[in-house]
Amino acid sequence: MNALIFQHIQEFHKQLKIRMQWLIAGGALISFAVLIAGINFKPEYETSVTIFADNQNVIKPLLEGQAAVTVPRNERIRIVQETMFAPRLLEQVVKATFGNQTIMTGSDEMEEAMTELRKTITLSAPASNYITISYSDVSSNTSFKVVNKITSLFIEESAQNKRAESKSAYTFIDAQVKSYKNQLVEAEKKLKSFEAANVDGIDTQVNTAIANLRTTIDEIAIDIDAEEVKIAALELQLADETRYANYDYNARVFRDRLAKHESELDTLRLNYHDEYPDVIEMQLQIQDLKDTIVEIENASQNPRNYFFDLTGDHSLNPIYEDLSGLLSEAKVTVKTKRHRLAANKIRLQEEYERRARVAENQADLSELTRDYSVTKNIYEDLLERKERARISMTLDLAGQGVTYKVLEPAIFPVLPTGIRYFHFVLAGPILGTILPLGILIAFIIIDSRIKFADQLNELYPGIVLAVLPEEAVKYPDWRWVSVSLTAVLVCYTGAAFFFRYLLS
């Protein structure tokens, strides 16, 4: 296999020498064909301008969240494209830059020109709030004029549109605010009318009143039971007491006084001797009390004097009087609480009837309350939106909203972009050399004729007995080849400079 490759290389070298004249001629034709293509090729000149969507003004920190002065980045190009590619703007660009004022609006020629502009004008966003507008044309002057014109028209149009949109949005929201204000007033009137017509209150109020009444009734019932027990106890105690005081009671009273005086006498003896006047007087009082007690005890033996004291006066029993007062007070309390119990039971029944009426009106009240709440929430939200719209409109009118400014102005294109005439000049000799050699190599490879003994041995092993020497071939004179190549290169270079001069 290596020998076969080497033989192909030798064959290529042989054919190169034999067909040198044809190769030079073919290379020259290809080179000049590429040069002619470069002459006829019209390079494009690209002009670009970068604009900046300025929303970082000094007012923004003061109005954070209050005015819609920012636009999402993914919407930026779409908004610019819709504004820039509007027919009204493109018509002005066509008439101003292409210098043809006779093109009628709506004509086929105008539509074709605007369609071509839409295809060739490109928009890109290299960074947030930055937009690059590019346009390519075979004329550098046209490219420069189109970009400048479309940029100036876009900035002016976007400012006008922003002011108009802000004013329109404010007007619309203001109308909605007035409409919902009327609805809110109407809903409030309906709710007040319903509440005025239905004085029973709401379900929670009725339930609270019922719970309070039931608690009060239970407490009154417990109090009545306690008072009745108290009355029964007082009646039992009163039955055990006599209405008038007896002698045993009087004796008990004097004995209490005697004990008290004896205690005072003991206290005086701690500080004074027995001959002290106060001590003597206290002793006399004690003796009198003792005598009185003896008389009472002796008088108790006489039944006729049972209900009379020592002076003969009629005396009531104090304990009996106290028990009688407590019994009367307890009976009055029970009577009062029974009246309160009956009154609260009547009120409880009225509250049950009131709850039934409230349940019937609850559905209507809930609907009116829901309508009022929903309308109020929408109205308050619209008020907030109206304020934001007003601030946005004020900012746009003052030029403090989203404004577009030229960050990098368009520069007049001097050199074309993409493939230029210079590239064709370089590509001519390269293609003129590569293509003929490539054709020659392909011819050698795909040639089906047997040119080497090794090829025949591969097909029919052992069939080759001997190899005769090749016939002598007359090769071209290398001096003539050098002169030919030099002449072609000189002519090609001269033609390239000549056409370059014509193109410039």
C-alpha positions as CSV (number, residue, x, y, z in Angstrom):
1,M,0.0,0.0,0.0
2,N,2.9,2.4,0.8
3,A,4.5,1.6,-2.5
4,L,1.2,2.3,-4.3
5,I,0.9,5.7,-2.6
6,F,4.4,6.6,-3.5
7,Q,3.7,5.6,-7.1
8,H,0.6,8.0,-7.1
9,I,2.8,10.8,-5.8
10,Q,5.3,10.1,-8.6
11,E,2.4,10.1,-11.1
12,F,1.1,13.4,-9.7
13,H,4.6,14.9,-10.1
14,K,4.8,13.6,-13.7
15,Q,1.4,15.0,-14.6
16,L,2.2,18.3,-13.0
17,K,5.2,18.6,-15.3
18,I,3.3,17.5,-18.3
19,R,0.2,19.7,-17.8
20,M,2.0,22.8,-16.3
21,Q,0.9,25.0,-19.2
22,W,-2.8,24.0,-18.7
23,L,-2.5,24.4,-15.0
24,I,-1.1,28.0,-15.4
25,A,-3.8,28.9,-17.9
26,G,-6.6,27.4,-15.7
27,G,-5.2,29.2,-12.6
28,A,-5.1,32.5,-14.4
29,L,-8.7,32.1,-15.6
30,I,-9.9,31.2,-12.1
31,S,-7.9,34.1,-10.5
32,F,-9.3,36.7,-13.0
33,A,-12.8,35.2,-12.6
34,V,-12.6,35.8,-8.8
35,L,-11.2,39.3,-9.4
36,I,-14.1,40.1,-11.7
37,A,-16.5,38.8,-9.1
38,G,-14.9,41.0,-6.6
39,I,-15.3,44.0,-8.9
40,N,-19.0,43.3,-9.3
41,F,-19.6,42.5,-5.6
42,K,-21.0,45.5,-3.8
43,P,-19.9,45.6,-0.1
44,E,-22.2,46.8,2.6
45,Y,-21.6,49.6,5.0
46,E,-23.0,49.2,8.5
47,T,-23.9,52.0,10.8
48,S,-25.0,51.5,14.3
49,V,-26.2,53.7,17.2
50,T,-26.7,52.8,20.9
51,I,-29.5,54.4,22.8
52,F,-30.0,54.3,26.5
53,A,-33.4,54.0,28.2
54,D,-32.9,56.4,31.1
55,N,-35.1,55.7,34.1
56,Q,-32.5,56.2,36.8
57,N,-33.3,59.9,37.3
58,V,-33.2,61.6,40.7
59,I,-36.9,61.3,41.2
60,K,-37.0,57.5,41.0
61,P,-35.7,56.9,44.6
62,L,-38.5,59.2,45.9
63,L,-41.2,57.4,44.0
64,E,-40.2,53.8,44.4
65,G,-43.3,51.7,44.0
66,Q,-45.5,54.7,43.2
67,A,-44.9,55.3,39.5
68,A,-44.5,52.9,36.7
69,V,-41.2,54.2,35.3
70,T,-39.5,50.9,34.4
71,V,-40.1,48.3,31.7
72,P,-38.9,44.7,31.9
73,R,-35.8,44.0,29.8
74,N,-37.6,41.3,27.7
75,E,-40.2,43.9,26.7
76,R,-37.7,46.6,25.7
77,I,-36.9,45.4,22.2
78,R,-40.5,44.6,21.4
79,I,-41.6,48.1,22.4
80,V,-38.8,49.7,20.4
81,Q,-39.5,47.6,17.4
82,E,-43.3,48.3,17.4
83,T,-42.6,52.0,17.6
84,M,-39.7,52.1,15.2
85,F,-41.3,49.9,12.5
86,A,-44.5,51.9,12.4
87,P,-45.5,52.8,8.8
88,R,-45.7,56.5,9.6
89,L,-42.0,56.6,10.8
90,L,-40.7,54.3,8.0
91,E,-42.4,56.5,5.4
92,Q,-40.6,59.5,6.7
93,V,-37.3,57.6,6.6
94,V,-37.9,56.5,3.0
95,K,-38.7,60.0,1.8
96,A,-35.9,61.7,3.8
97,T,-33.0,59.3,3.2
98,F,-33.6,57.9,-0.2
99,G,-34.3,61.3,-1.7
100,N,-37.5,60.3,-3.5
101,Q,-40.3,62.5,-2.4
102,T,-42.6,61.3,-5.3
103,I,-43.3,57.9,-3.7
104,M,-46.9,57.9,-2.8
105,T,-48.1,56.7,0.6
106,G,-49.6,53.2,0.4
107,S,-48.1,52.5,-3.1
108,D,-46.4,49.3,-3.9
109,E,-43.0,51.0,-4.2
110,M,-43.4,52.5,-0.7
111,E,-44.5,49.1,0.8
112,E,-41.4,47.5,-0.8
113,A,-39.1,50.1,0.6
114,M,-40.6,49.8,4.1
115,T,-40.5,46.0,4.0
116,E,-36.8,46.2,3.0
117,L,-36.1,48.5,5.9
118,R,-37.8,46.2,8.4
119,K,-35.6,43.3,7.1
120,T,-32.3,45.2,7.2
121,I,-32.7,47.3,10.4
122,T,-31.6,45.1,13.3
123,L,-32.2,45.7,17.0
124,S,-30.2,44.2,19.9
125,A,-30.0,44.7,23.6
126,P,-26.3,44.3,24.7
127,A,-27.2,45.1,28.3
128,S,-30.1,46.2,30.4
129,N,-31.6,49.5,29.3
130,Y,-29.3,49.6,26.3
131,I,-30.5,49.1,22.7
132,T,-28.3,49.0,19.6
133,I,-29.9,50.0,16.2
134,S,-27.9,48.8,13.1
135,Y,-28.5,49.2,9.4
136,S,-26.4,48.0,6.4
137,D,-26.5,49.3,2.9
138,V,-24.2,49.3,-0.2
139,S,-24.0,53.1,0.2
140,S,-22.3,54.4,3.3
141,N,-24.1,57.7,3.0
142,T,-27.5,56.0,2.9
143,S,-26.6,53.7,5.8
144,F,-25.6,56.7,7.9
145,K,-28.6,58.8,7.1
146,V,-31.1,55.9,7.7
147,V,-29.7,55.2,11.2
148,N,-29.7,58.8,12.2
149,K,-33.2,59.5,10.8
150,I,-34.8,56.4,12.3
151,T,-33.2,57.1,15.7
152,S,-34.3,60.7,15.9
153,L,-37.8,59.8,14.8
154,F,-38.0,57.0,17.3
155,I,-36.9,59.1,20.3
156,E,-39.4,61.8,19.4
157,E,-42.2,59.4,18.7
158,S,-41.6,57.4,21.9
159,A,-41.7,60.6,24.0
160,Q,-45.0,61.6,22.4
161,N,-46.5,58.1,22.7
162,K,-45.4,57.9,26.4
163,R,-47.1,61.1,27.2
164,A,-50.3,60.1,25.3
165,E,-50.4,56.7,26.9
166,S,-49.9,58.1,30.4
167,K,-52.7,60.6,29.9
168,S,-55.0,58.0,28.4
169,A,-54.3,55.6,31.3
170,Y,-55.0,58.4,33.8
171,T,-58.2,59.4,32.1
172,F,-59.4,55.8,31.9
173,I,-58.6,55.0,35.6
174,D,-60.2,58.3,36.7
175,A,-63.4,57.3,34.9
176,Q,-63.3,54.0,36.6
177,V,-62.8,55.6,40.0
178,K,-65.8,57.8,39.5
179,S,-67.9,54.9,38.4
180,Y,-66.9,52.7,41.4
181,K,-67.4,55.6,43.8
182,N,-71.0,55.9,42.7
183,Q,-71.4,52.1,43.1
184,L,-69.8,52.3,46.6
185,V,-72.2,55.1,47.6
186,E,-75.2,53.2,46.3
187,A,-74.0,50.0,48.1
188,E,-73.6,52.0,51.3
189,K,-77.1,53.4,51.0
190,K,-78.6,50.0,50.5
191,L,-76.7,48.7,53.5
192,K,-77.8,51.6,55.7
193,S,-81.4,51.3,54.6
194,F,-81.4,47.6,55.3
195,E,-79.9,48.1,58.8
196,A,-82.4,50.9,59.5
197,A,-85.3,48.7,58.5
198,N,-84.0,45.7,60.4
199,V,-83.2,46.8,64.0
200,D,-82.8,43.2,65.2
201,G,-79.0,43.4,64.8
202,I,-76.8,40.6,63.7
203,D,-76.6,36.9,64.6
204,T,-73.6,37.3,66.9
205,Q,-75.3,40.1,68.9
206,V,-78.5,38.0,69.4
207,N,-76.5,34.9,70.4
208,T,-74.6,37.0,73.0
209,A,-77.8,38.4,74.4
210,I,-79.3,34.9,74.7
211,A,-76.2,33.6,76.4
212,N,-76.3,36.5,78.9
213,L,-80.0,36.1,79.6
214,R,-79.6,32.3,80.2
215,T,-76.7,33.0,82.5
216,T,-78.7,35.6,84.4
217,I,-81.7,33.3,84.7
218,D,-79.6,30.5,86.1
219,E,-78.0,32.8,88.6
220,I,-81.4,34.2,89.7
221,A,-82.8,30.6,90.1
222,I,-79.8,29.7,92.2
223,D,-80.3,32.8,94.4
224,I,-84.0,32.0,94.8
225,D,-83.2,28.5,96.0
226,A,-80.6,29.9,98.4
227,E,-83.1,32.5,99.8
228,E,-85.8,29.8,100.2
229,V,-83.4,27.7,102.2
230,K,-82.5,30.8,104.3
231,I,-86.2,31.5,104.9
232,A,-86.8,27.9,106.1
233,A,-83.9,28.2,108.5
234,L,-85.0,31.5,109.9
235,E,-88.5,30.2,110.5
236,L,-87.1,27.3,112.4
237,Q,-84.9,29.6,114.6
238,L,-87.8,32.0,115.1
239,A,-90.0,29.1,116.3
240,D,-87.5,28.4,119.0
241,E,-87.4,32.0,120.3
242,T,-90.0,33.7,122.4
243,R,-91.4,37.1,121.4
244,Y,-90.6,38.7,124.8
245,A,-87.5,38.5,127.0
246,N,-87.8,36.3,130.2
247,Y,-85.8,36.5,133.5
248,D,-83.2,34.0,132.4
249,Y,-82.4,36.4,129.6
250,N,-82.2,39.3,132.1
251,A,-80.0,37.3,134.4
252,R,-77.7,36.4,131.5
253,V,-77.4,40.1,130.7
254,F,-76.4,41.1,134.2
255,R,-74.0,38.2,134.4
256,D,-72.3,39.5,131.3
257,R,-72.0,42.9,132.9
258,L,-70.7,41.4,136.1
259,A,-67.9,39.5,134.2
260,K,-67.0,42.7,132.4
261,H,-66.7,44.7,135.7
262,E,-64.7,42.0,137.4
263,S,-62.3,42.1,134.4
264,E,-62.0,45.9,134.8
265,L,-61.4,45.5,138.6
266,D,-58.6,43.1,138.0
267,T,-57.0,45.6,135.6
268,L,-57.3,48.4,138.2
269,R,-55.7,46.3,140.9
270,L,-52.7,45.9,138.8
271,N,-52.0,49.6,139.0
272,Y,-53.8,50.7,142.3
273,H,-54.3,49.5,145.9
274,D,-57.7,48.5,147.2
275,E,-58.3,51.9,148.9
276,Y,-58.1,53.7,145.6
277,P,-61.5,55.5,144.9
278,D,-61.9,53.9,141.4
279,V,-61.3,50.4,142.9
280,I,-63.8,51.0,145.7
281,E,-66.4,52.3,143.2
282,M,-65.9,49.3,140.9
283,Q,-66.3,47.0,143.9
284,L,-69.6,48.6,144.8
285,Q,-70.9,48.3,141.2
286,I,-70.0,44.6,141.2
287,Q,-71.8,44.1,144.5
288,D,-74.9,45.8,143.1
289,L,-74.8,43.5,140.0
290,K,-74.6,40.5,142.3
291,D,-77.6,41.7,144.3
292,T,-79.6,42.3,141.1
293,I,-78.8,38.8,139.8
294,V,-80.0,37.3,143.1
295,E,-83.2,39.3,142.9
296,I,-83.9,38.2,139.3
297,E,-83.3,34.6,140.2
298,N,-85.7,34.9,143.2
299,A,-88.3,36.7,141.0
300,S,-88.2,33.9,138.4
301,Q,-89.8,31.7,141.0
302,N,-93.0,33.8,140.7
303,P,-95.0,32.9,137.4
304,R,-96.9,36.2,137.5
305,N,-93.8,38.2,136.9
306,Y,-92.5,36.0,134.1
307,F,-92.9,38.5,131.3
308,F,-92.0,41.6,133.3
309,D,-88.6,43.0,134.2
310,L,-87.7,44.4,137.7
311,T,-89.4,47.7,137.0
312,G,-92.6,46.1,135.8
313,D,-92.1,47.2,132.1
314,H,-92.9,44.8,129.1
315,S,-89.6,43.9,127.3
316,L,-89.2,42.4,123.7
317,N,-86.7,39.7,122.9
318,P,-83.9,41.2,120.7
319,I,-83.0,37.9,119.1
320,Y,-86.6,37.5,118.1
321,E,-86.6,41.0,116.6
322,D,-83.5,40.3,114.6
323,L,-84.7,37.0,113.2
324,S,-88.1,38.5,112.3
325,G,-86.3,41.3,110.4
326,L,-84.1,38.8,108.5
327,L,-87.1,36.7,107.7
328,S,-89.0,39.6,106.2
329,E,-86.0,40.8,104.2
330,A,-85.5,37.3,102.8
331,K,-89.1,37.0,101.8
332,V,-89.0,40.4,100.0
333,T,-85.8,39.3,98.2
334,V,-87.3,36.1,97.0
335,K,-90.4,37.9,95.7
336,T,-88.2,40.5,93.9
337,K,-86.0,37.8,92.3
338,R,-89.1,35.8,91.2
339,H,-90.3,38.8,89.4
340,R,-86.8,39.3,87.8
341,L,-86.8,35.6,86.8
342,A,-90.2,35.9,85.1
343,A,-89.1,39.1,83.3
344,N,-85.9,37.5,82.1
345,K,-87.7,34.5,80.8
346,I,-90.0,36.7,78.8
347,R,-86.9,38.6,77.4
348,L,-85.3,35.2,76.5
349,Q,-88.3,34.2,74.5
350,E,-88.2,37.5,72.7
351,E,-84.6,37.0,71.9
352,Y,-85.4,33.5,70.4
353,E,-88.0,35.2,68.2
354,R,-85.4,37.9,67.3
355,R,-82.9,35.3,66.4
356,A,-85.4,33.7,64.0
357,R,-86.0,37.1,62.3
358,V,-82.2,37.7,62.1
359,A,-81.6,34.3,60.5
360,E,-84.2,35.2,57.8
361,N,-82.4,38.5,57.1
362,Q,-78.9,37.2,57.3
363,A,-78.7,36.1,53.7
364,D,-79.7,39.6,52.4
365,L,-77.4,41.3,54.9
366,S,-74.4,39.1,53.9
367,E,-75.0,39.8,50.2
368,L,-75.2,43.6,50.8
369,T,-72.1,43.5,53.0
370,R,-70.2,41.4,50.5
371,D,-71.1,43.8,47.7
372,Y,-70.1,46.8,49.8
373,S,-66.7,45.2,50.8
374,V,-65.9,44.1,47.2
375,T,-66.8,47.5,45.8
376,K,-64.8,49.3,48.5
377,N,-61.7,47.2,47.9
378,I,-61.8,47.8,44.2
379,Y,-62.4,51.5,44.8
380,E,-59.4,51.8,47.1
381,D,-57.2,49.9,44.7
382,L,-58.3,52.2,41.8
383,L,-57.6,55.2,43.9
384,E,-54.0,54.0,44.4
385,R,-53.7,53.2,40.7
386,K,-55.1,56.6,39.9
387,E,-52.4,58.3,42.0
388,R,-49.7,56.2,40.4
389,A,-51.1,57.0,36.9
390,R,-51.2,60.7,37.8
391,I,-47.6,60.6,39.0
392,S,-46.5,58.8,35.9
393,M,-48.3,61.3,33.7
394,T,-46.6,64.2,35.6
395,L,-43.2,62.5,35.2
396,D,-43.7,62.0,31.5
397,L,-44.9,65.5,30.9
398,A,-41.8,66.8,32.8
399,G,-39.5,64.4,31.0
400,Q,-38.7,62.4,34.1
401,G,-40.2,59.1,33.0
402,V,-38.5,56.5,30.7
403,T,-36.6,58.6,28.2
404,Y,-34.4,57.4,25.4
405,K,-31.0,59.1,25.0
406,V,-28.3,58.6,22.4
407,L,-25.4,57.0,24.2
408,E,-23.1,56.2,21.3
409,P,-23.9,58.3,18.2
410,A,-23.6,56.9,14.7
411,I,-20.2,57.2,13.1
412,F,-20.0,57.6,9.3
413,P,-18.8,54.2,8.0
414,V,-15.6,54.4,6.0
415,L,-14.8,50.7,5.6
416,P,-17.4,48.2,4.5
417,T,-18.3,45.2,6.7
418,G,-18.0,41.6,5.8
419,I,-16.3,40.5,2.5
420,R,-14.6,43.3,0.7
421,Y,-12.7,43.8,-2.7
422,F,-9.4,43.1,-0.9
423,H,-10.6,39.6,0.1
424,F,-11.4,38.8,-3.5
425,V,-8.0,40.0,-4.6
426,L,-6.4,37.6,-2.1
427,A,-8.8,34.8,-2.9
428,G,-8.0,34.9,-6.6
429,P,-4.4,33.5,-6.6
430,I,-5.3,31.1,-3.8
431,L,-8.2,29.6,-5.6
432,G,-6.3,29.7,-8.9
433,T,-3.6,27.5,-7.3
434,I,-5.8,25.2,-5.2
435,L,-8.5,24.4,-7.7
436,P,-6.3,23.3,-10.7
437,L,-4.1,21.2,-8.4
438,G,-7.2,19.7,-6.8
439,I,-8.7,18.8,-10.2
440,L,-5.4,17.2,-11.2
441,I,-5.3,15.1,-8.0
442,A,-8.9,14.1,-8.4
443,F,-8.2,13.1,-12.1
444,I,-5.3,10.9,-11.0
445,I,-7.3,9.2,-8.2
446,I,-10.5,8.5,-10.1
447,D,-8.8,7.5,-13.4
448,S,-9.7,3.8,-13.9
449,R,-6.8,3.0,-16.2
450,I,-4.0,0.8,-14.9
451,K,-0.9,2.9,-14.6
452,F,1.3,0.8,-12.3
453,A,2.5,-2.8,-12.2
454,D,1.4,-3.1,-8.6
455,Q,-2.2,-2.4,-9.6
456,L,-2.1,-5.3,-12.0
457,N,-0.6,-7.6,-9.4
458,E,-3.3,-6.8,-7.0
459,L,-6.0,-7.7,-9.6
460,Y,-4.2,-10.8,-11.0
461,P,-1.4,-12.0,-8.8
462,G,1.7,-13.4,-10.6
463,I,0.5,-12.2,-14.0
464,V,3.3,-9.5,-14.3
465,L,6.4,-11.1,-15.8
466,A,8.4,-7.9,-16.5
467,V,8.1,-4.1,-16.6
468,L,9.2,-2.2,-19.6
469,P,10.7,1.3,-19.1
470,E,8.5,4.3,-19.8
471,E,8.8,6.2,-23.0
472,A,10.8,9.4,-22.6
473,V,8.5,12.4,-22.1
474,K,9.4,15.9,-23.1
475,Y,8.7,18.3,-20.2
476,P,8.2,22.1,-20.6
477,D,11.1,24.4,-20.2
478,W,11.1,25.7,-16.6
479,R,12.3,29.0,-17.7
480,W,9.2,29.4,-19.8
481,V,7.1,28.3,-16.8
482,S,8.7,30.9,-14.6
483,V,8.1,33.6,-17.2
484,S,4.5,32.6,-17.6
485,L,3.8,32.6,-13.9
486,T,5.5,36.0,-13.5
487,A,3.5,37.4,-16.4
488,V,0.2,36.1,-14.9
489,L,1.0,37.5,-11.5
490,V,2.1,40.9,-12.9
491,C,-1.1,41.2,-15.0
492,Y,-3.2,40.1,-12.1
493,T,-1.7,42.6,-9.7
494,G,-2.0,45.4,-12.2
495,A,-5.6,44.5,-12.9
496,A,-6.3,44.4,-9.2
497,F,-4.8,47.9,-8.6
498,F,-6.5,49.3,-11.7
499,F,-10.0,48.1,-10.8
500,R,-9.4,49.2,-7.2
501,Y,-8.7,52.7,-8.6
502,L,-11.9,52.6,-10.7
503,L,-13.9,51.4,-7.7
504,S,-12.6,54.2,-5.5
